[in-house]
Amino acid sequence: MAAWDDKTAQGYADKWGDDPSIFAVLERVRIAPDARVLDVGCGTGSALRHLAGDTRQLTGVDPTPRLVEIARAAGGATYFEAPAEALPVADGSVDVLLALNSIHHWEDQSAGLREARRVLTPGGLIVLGGEAFGSDMLPGGQDYTPALEAHGFTEITREEGEGFFVQTARRGDV
Ligand SMILES: C[S@@+](CC[C@H](N)C(=O)[O-])C[C@H]1O[C@@H](n2cnc3c(N)ncnc32)[C@H](O)[C@@H]1O
């Protein structure tokens, strides 16, 4: 799925913009105060605002114009209108890449994970997570281990909690 129209975007922002799964995931990952964080498919930017306040460099990207507009108005980070498959970010410039409630919306997961690997620093952390869906909603499931391995990620972890999942991996330095 690519960019959403304004009505869909506004509906999402009003109803799910501060989904509890976002904060459940962020509670489970340790992000250093000086980390450079990129949120891919950032929506309204609520994850980045939750992380703001330290000295972190926070950037969000999302292909949906209305959501980027809402995120920019709320502040807390720098936002770009872009999809996971073409990140407007330099090679090796990101310590932590978040994709919360996001990867199943990417048009091309393989291209998105290739981009994630490109922009992460060696040893950098990718965090996939968000609301846990049953196979009725997502027939492919939410265990991205094979895809992460195929794109050179290592130290893969996965956890499920009440209503959410979190999967992390590090960019191998090969
Ligand atoms: C369910 S929302 C999640 C937003 C936010 N991360 C959150 O948890 O509230 C899915 C997001 O994926 C975005 N999206 C759709 N296609 C995408 C793509 N190809 N690359 C990155 N994000 C995409 C949508 O615009 C939307 O903001």
The ligand as an SDF file (V2000), in Angstrom:
LIG
                    3D

 27 29  0  0  0  0  0  0  0  0999 V2000
   -1.0380    1.8700   10.6090 C   0  0  0  0  0  0  0  0  0  0  0  0
   -0.1710    3.3390   10.1900 S   0  0  0  0  0  0  0  0  0  0  0  0
    1.0780    3.4080   11.4570 C   0  0  0  0  0  0  0  0  0  0  0  0
    1.5700    4.7940   11.7210 C   0  0  0  0  0  0  0  0  0  0  0  0
    2.4350    4.9340   12.9750 C   0  0  0  0  0  0  0  0  0  0  0  0
    3.7020    4.2760   12.8480 N   0  0  0  0  0  0  0  0  0  0  0  0
    1.6670    4.4090   14.1630 C   0  0  0  0  0  0  0  0  0  0  0  0
    2.0370    3.3770   14.7240 O   0  0  0  0  0  0  0  0  0  0  0  0
    0.6640    5.0520   14.5080 O   0  0  0  0  0  0  0  0  0  0  0  0
    0.7190    2.7890    8.7780 C   0  0  0  0  0  0  0  0  0  0  0  0
    1.5780    3.8560    8.1690 C   0  0  0  0  0  0  0  0  0  0  0  0
    2.3220    3.2970    7.0920 O   0  0  0  0  0  0  0  0  0  0  0  0
    2.4240    4.2920    6.1140 C   0  0  0  0  0  0  0  0  0  0  0  0
    2.8480    3.6780    4.8410 N   0  0  0  0  0  0  0  0  0  0  0  0
    2.0870    3.2370    3.8140 C   0  0  0  0  0  0  0  0  0  0  0  0
    2.8730    2.7900    2.8220 N   0  0  0  0  0  0  0  0  0  0  0  0
    4.1580    2.9430    3.2460 C   0  0  0  0  0  0  0  0  0  0  0  0
    5.4290    2.7200    2.6490 C   0  0  0  0  0  0  0  0  0  0  0  0
    5.5530    2.1830    1.4290 N   0  0  0  0  0  0  0  0  0  0  0  0
    6.5330    3.0490    3.3500 N   0  0  0  0  0  0  0  0  0  0  0  0
    6.4270    3.5690    4.5960 C   0  0  0  0  0  0  0  0  0  0  0  0
    5.2560    3.8110    5.2060 N   0  0  0  0  0  0  0  0  0  0  0  0
    4.1390    3.5110    4.5330 C   0  0  0  0  0  0  0  0  0  0  0  0
    1.0720    4.9630    6.0950 C   0  0  0  0  0  0  0  0  0  0  0  0
    1.0980    6.2270    5.4940 O   0  0  0  0  0  0  0  0  0  0  0  0
    0.7950    5.0120    7.5940 C   0  0  0  0  0  0  0  0  0  0  0  0
    1.2740    6.1830    8.1820 O   0  0  0  0  0  0  0  0  0  0  0  0
  1  2  1  0
  2  3  1  0
  2 10  1  0
  3  4  1  0
  4  5  1  0
  5  6  1  0
  5  7  1  0
  7  8  2  0
  7  9  1  0
 10 11  1  0
 11 12  1  0
 11 26  1  0
 12 13  1  0
 13 14  1  0
 13 24  1  0
 14 15  1  0
 14 23  1  0
 15 16  2  0
 16 17  1  0
 17 18  1  0
 17 23  2  0
 18 19  1  0
 18 20  2  0
 20 21  1  0
 21 22  2  0
 22 23  1  0
 24 25  1  0
 24 26  1  0
 26 27  1  0
M  CHG  2   2   1   9  -1
M  END
$$$$
